[in-house]
Amino acid sequence: MSGDWPLYEVFVRSRGGLEHRHVGSLHAADSRMAIEHARDVYTRRQEGVSLWVVPSTLIVASDPAEADALFEPARDKIYRHPTFYVIPDEVKNL
């Protein structure tokens, strides 16, 4: 039965988290059911405060074989990395 249902990717934001993290996949008839199943499967211990479900067919990924060409332009821009700055201890998140 669930083999005919679309596959959804599940993302959870934890209580102290700033971002959603991919935690797994599940099949559901629609997005509402996917949210409910994700809640039951991935937040049983009340570790989440927000859920995202995305149909897997809508996710577009880069090709690992093209990683060098895709990421090479960023490697020579060292100023984009905060290695030149002193961050005060009282700053918890940037």
PyMOL commands that place a pseudoatom at each C-alpha (Angstrom):
pseudoatom trace, name=CA, resn=MET, resi=1, chain=A, elem=C, hetatm=0, pos=[0.000, 0.000, 0.000]
pseudoatom trace, name=CA, resn=SER, resi=2, chain=A, elem=C, hetatm=0, pos=[2.628, 2.611, 1.014]
pseudoatom trace, name=CA, resn=GLY, resi=3, chain=A, elem=C, hetatm=0, pos=[4.675, 1.590, -2.040]
pseudoatom trace, name=CA, resn=ASP, resi=4, chain=A, elem=C, hetatm=0, pos=[2.319, 3.697, -4.167]
pseudoatom trace, name=CA, resn=TRP, resi=5, chain=A, elem=C, hetatm=0, pos=[2.635, 6.715, -1.893]
pseudoatom trace, name=CA, resn=PRO, resi=6, chain=A, elem=C, hetatm=0, pos=[5.252, 9.367, -2.685]
pseudoatom trace, name=CA, resn=LEU, resi=7, chain=A, elem=C, hetatm=0, pos=[8.504, 9.508, -0.744]
pseudoatom trace, name=CA, resn=TYR, resi=8, chain=A, elem=C, hetatm=0, pos=[9.066, 12.534, 1.536]
pseudoatom trace, name=CA, resn=GLU, resi=9, chain=A, elem=C, hetatm=0, pos=[12.326, 13.755, 3.040]
pseudoatom trace, name=CA, resn=VAL, resi=10, chain=A, elem=C, hetatm=0, pos=[11.989, 14.816, 6.690]
pseudoatom trace, name=CA, resn=PHE, resi=11, chain=A, elem=C, hetatm=0, pos=[13.822, 17.702, 8.366]
pseudoatom trace, name=CA, resn=VAL, resi=12, chain=A, elem=C, hetatm=0, pos=[13.601, 18.464, 12.111]
pseudoatom trace, name=CA, resn=ARG, resi=13, chain=A, elem=C, hetatm=0, pos=[14.657, 21.563, 14.027]
pseudoatom trace, name=CA, resn=SER, resi=14, chain=A, elem=C, hetatm=0, pos=[15.664, 20.590, 17.554]
pseudoatom trace, name=CA, resn=ARG, resi=15, chain=A, elem=C, hetatm=0, pos=[14.760, 22.570, 20.652]
pseudoatom trace, name=CA, resn=GLY, resi=16, chain=A, elem=C, hetatm=0, pos=[18.086, 24.363, 20.844]
pseudoatom trace, name=CA, resn=GLY, resi=17, chain=A, elem=C, hetatm=0, pos=[18.799, 24.244, 17.131]
pseudoatom trace, name=CA, resn=LEU, resi=18, chain=A, elem=C, hetatm=0, pos=[19.017, 27.060, 14.666]
pseudoatom trace, name=CA, resn=GLU, resi=19, chain=A, elem=C, hetatm=0, pos=[18.539, 24.979, 11.537]
pseudoatom trace, name=CA, resn=HIS, resi=20, chain=A, elem=C, hetatm=0, pos=[16.513, 22.048, 10.327]
pseudoatom trace, name=CA, resn=ARG, resi=21, chain=A, elem=C, hetatm=0, pos=[18.448, 18.808, 9.826]
pseudoatom trace, name=CA, resn=HIS, resi=22, chain=A, elem=C, hetatm=0, pos=[17.625, 15.931, 7.545]
pseudoatom trace, name=CA, resn=VAL, resi=23, chain=A, elem=C, hetatm=0, pos=[16.634, 12.971, 9.695]
pseudoatom trace, name=CA, resn=GLY, resi=24, chain=A, elem=C, hetatm=0, pos=[15.213, 10.498, 7.216]
pseudoatom trace, name=CA, resn=SER, resi=25, chain=A, elem=C, hetatm=0, pos=[12.542, 9.626, 4.701]
pseudoatom trace, name=CA, resn=LEU, resi=26, chain=A, elem=C, hetatm=0, pos=[9.034, 8.219, 4.753]
pseudoatom trace, name=CA, resn=HIS, resi=27, chain=A, elem=C, hetatm=0, pos=[6.140, 7.415, 2.435]
pseudoatom trace, name=CA, resn=ALA, resi=28, chain=A, elem=C, hetatm=0, pos=[2.810, 9.201, 2.873]
pseudoatom trace, name=CA, resn=ALA, resi=29, chain=A, elem=C, hetatm=0, pos=[-0.347, 9.791, 0.847]
pseudoatom trace, name=CA, resn=ASP, resi=30, chain=A, elem=C, hetatm=0, pos=[-0.028, 13.593, 1.132]
pseudoatom trace, name=CA, resn=SER, resi=31, chain=A, elem=C, hetatm=0, pos=[1.923, 16.307, 2.919]
pseudoatom trace, name=CA, resn=ARG, resi=32, chain=A, elem=C, hetatm=0, pos=[-0.409, 16.420, 5.944]
pseudoatom trace, name=CA, resn=MET, resi=33, chain=A, elem=C, hetatm=0, pos=[0.024, 12.684, 6.494]
pseudoatom trace, name=CA, resn=ALA, resi=34, chain=A, elem=C, hetatm=0, pos=[3.782, 13.080, 6.007]
pseudoatom trace, name=CA, resn=ILE, resi=35, chain=A, elem=C, hetatm=0, pos=[3.902, 15.707, 8.790]
pseudoatom trace, name=CA, resn=GLU, resi=36, chain=A, elem=C, hetatm=0, pos=[1.916, 13.455, 11.131]
pseudoatom trace, name=CA, resn=HIS, resi=37, chain=A, elem=C, hetatm=0, pos=[4.039, 10.398, 10.384]
pseudoatom trace, name=CA, resn=ALA, resi=38, chain=A, elem=C, hetatm=0, pos=[7.243, 12.440, 10.723]
pseudoatom trace, name=CA, resn=ARG, resi=39, chain=A, elem=C, hetatm=0, pos=[6.081, 13.673, 14.121]
pseudoatom trace, name=CA, resn=ASP, resi=40, chain=A, elem=C, hetatm=0, pos=[5.348, 10.109, 15.249]
pseudoatom trace, name=CA, resn=VAL, resi=41, chain=A, elem=C, hetatm=0, pos=[8.558, 8.597, 13.879]
pseudoatom trace, name=CA, resn=TYR, resi=42, chain=A, elem=C, hetatm=0, pos=[11.183, 11.312, 14.305]
pseudoatom trace, name=CA, resn=THR, resi=43, chain=A, elem=C, hetatm=0, pos=[10.067, 13.320, 17.364]
pseudoatom trace, name=CA, resn=ARG, resi=44, chain=A, elem=C, hetatm=0, pos=[8.842, 10.622, 19.746]
pseudoatom trace, name=CA, resn=ARG, resi=45, chain=A, elem=C, hetatm=0, pos=[10.970, 11.997, 22.573]
pseudoatom trace, name=CA, resn=GLN, resi=46, chain=A, elem=C, hetatm=0, pos=[9.861, 15.607, 22.004]
pseudoatom trace, name=CA, resn=GLU, resi=47, chain=A, elem=C, hetatm=0, pos=[13.234, 16.533, 20.539]
pseudoatom trace, name=CA, resn=GLY, resi=48, chain=A, elem=C, hetatm=0, pos=[11.790, 18.730, 17.795]
pseudoatom trace, name=CA, resn=VAL, resi=49, chain=A, elem=C, hetatm=0, pos=[10.055, 22.087, 17.635]
pseudoatom trace, name=CA, resn=SER, resi=50, chain=A, elem=C, hetatm=0, pos=[9.544, 22.260, 13.865]
pseudoatom trace, name=CA, resn=LEU, resi=51, chain=A, elem=C, hetatm=0, pos=[9.162, 19.780, 11.020]
pseudoatom trace, name=CA, resn=TRP, resi=52, chain=A, elem=C, hetatm=0, pos=[9.617, 20.154, 7.287]
pseudoatom trace, name=CA, resn=VAL, resi=53, chain=A, elem=C, hetatm=0, pos=[8.559, 17.469, 4.827]
pseudoatom trace, name=CA, resn=VAL, resi=54, chain=A, elem=C, hetatm=0, pos=[9.540, 17.769, 1.183]
pseudoatom trace, name=CA, resn=PRO, resi=55, chain=A, elem=C, hetatm=0, pos=[8.558, 15.433, -1.643]
pseudoatom trace, name=CA, resn=SER, resi=56, chain=A, elem=C, hetatm=0, pos=[11.780, 13.723, -2.696]
pseudoatom trace, name=CA, resn=THR, resi=57, chain=A, elem=C, hetatm=0, pos=[10.994, 14.389, -6.341]
pseudoatom trace, name=CA, resn=LEU, resi=58, chain=A, elem=C, hetatm=0, pos=[11.322, 18.149, -5.700]
pseudoatom trace, name=CA, resn=ILE, resi=59, chain=A, elem=C, hetatm=0, pos=[14.881, 17.952, -4.364]
pseudoatom trace, name=CA, resn=VAL, resi=60, chain=A, elem=C, hetatm=0, pos=[17.586, 18.747, -6.888]
pseudoatom trace, name=CA, resn=ALA, resi=61, chain=A, elem=C, hetatm=0, pos=[21.119, 17.680, -6.008]
pseudoatom trace, name=CA, resn=SER, resi=62, chain=A, elem=C, hetatm=0, pos=[24.487, 18.458, -7.514]
pseudoatom trace, name=CA, resn=ASP, resi=63, chain=A, elem=C, hetatm=0, pos=[26.339, 15.697, -9.338]
pseudoatom trace, name=CA, resn=PRO, resi=64, chain=A, elem=C, hetatm=0, pos=[29.304, 14.424, -7.259]
pseudoatom trace, name=CA, resn=ALA, resi=65, chain=A, elem=C, hetatm=0, pos=[31.241, 13.885, -10.499]
pseudoatom trace, name=CA, resn=GLU, resi=66, chain=A, elem=C, hetatm=0, pos=[31.035, 17.646, -11.151]
pseudoatom trace, name=CA, resn=ALA, resi=67, chain=A, elem=C, hetatm=0, pos=[32.100, 18.719, -7.645]
pseudoatom trace, name=CA, resn=ASP, resi=68, chain=A, elem=C, hetatm=0, pos=[35.486, 20.110, -8.716]
pseudoatom trace, name=CA, resn=ALA, resi=69, chain=A, elem=C, hetatm=0, pos=[34.009, 22.357, -11.398]
pseudoatom trace, name=CA, resn=LEU, resi=70, chain=A, elem=C, hetatm=0, pos=[31.112, 23.423, -9.182]
pseudoatom trace, name=CA, resn=PHE, resi=71, chain=A, elem=C, hetatm=0, pos=[33.083, 24.279, -6.040]
pseudoatom trace, name=CA, resn=GLU, resi=72, chain=A, elem=C, hetatm=0, pos=[36.434, 25.346, -7.481]
pseudoatom trace, name=CA, resn=PRO, resi=73, chain=A, elem=C, hetatm=0, pos=[35.546, 29.064, -7.868]
pseudoatom trace, name=CA, resn=ALA, resi=74, chain=A, elem=C, hetatm=0, pos=[34.856, 29.319, -4.123]
pseudoatom trace, name=CA, resn=ARG, resi=75, chain=A, elem=C, hetatm=0, pos=[38.213, 27.831, -3.082]
pseudoatom trace, name=CA, resn=ASP, resi=76, chain=A, elem=C, hetatm=0, pos=[40.211, 30.877, -4.147]
pseudoatom trace, name=CA, resn=LYS, resi=77, chain=A, elem=C, hetatm=0, pos=[38.042, 33.317, -2.179]
pseudoatom trace, name=CA, resn=ILE, resi=78, chain=A, elem=C, hetatm=0, pos=[39.592, 32.856, 1.255]
pseudoatom trace, name=CA, resn=TYR, resi=79, chain=A, elem=C, hetatm=0, pos=[38.118, 36.164, 2.434]
pseudoatom trace, name=CA, resn=ARG, resi=80, chain=A, elem=C, hetatm=0, pos=[34.737, 34.433, 2.634]
pseudoatom trace, name=CA, resn=HIS, resi=81, chain=A, elem=C, hetatm=0, pos=[35.892, 32.394, 5.602]
pseudoatom trace, name=CA, resn=PRO, resi=82, chain=A, elem=C, hetatm=0, pos=[36.063, 34.139, 8.996]
pseudoatom trace, name=CA, resn=THR, resi=83, chain=A, elem=C, hetatm=0, pos=[39.633, 32.997, 9.675]
pseudoatom trace, name=CA, resn=PHE, resi=84, chain=A, elem=C, hetatm=0, pos=[40.941, 36.584, 9.718]
pseudoatom trace, name=CA, resn=TYR, resi=85, chain=A, elem=C, hetatm=0, pos=[38.645, 37.806, 12.475]
pseudoatom trace, name=CA, resn=VAL, resi=86, chain=A, elem=C, hetatm=0, pos=[38.752, 37.493, 16.236]
pseudoatom trace, name=CA, resn=ILE, resi=87, chain=A, elem=C, hetatm=0, pos=[35.327, 36.520, 17.531]
pseudoatom trace, name=CA, resn=PRO, resi=88, chain=A, elem=C, hetatm=0, pos=[34.548, 37.619, 21.103]
pseudoatom trace, name=CA, resn=ASP, resi=89, chain=A, elem=C, hetatm=0, pos=[33.637, 34.836, 23.543]
pseudoatom trace, name=CA, resn=GLU, resi=90, chain=A, elem=C, hetatm=0, pos=[30.226, 36.374, 24.247]
pseudoatom trace, name=CA, resn=VAL, resi=91, chain=A, elem=C, hetatm=0, pos=[29.189, 35.885, 20.605]
pseudoatom trace, name=CA, resn=LYS, resi=92, chain=A, elem=C, hetatm=0, pos=[27.522, 32.466, 20.534]
pseudoatom trace, name=CA, resn=ASN, resi=93, chain=A, elem=C, hetatm=0, pos=[26.247, 32.344, 16.932]
pseudoatom trace, name=CA, resn=LEU, resi=94, chain=A, elem=C, hetatm=0, pos=[27.083, 34.291, 13.819]
for i in range(1, 94): cmd.bond("trace and resi %d" % i, "trace and resi %d" % (i + 1))
show_as sticks, trace
zoom trace
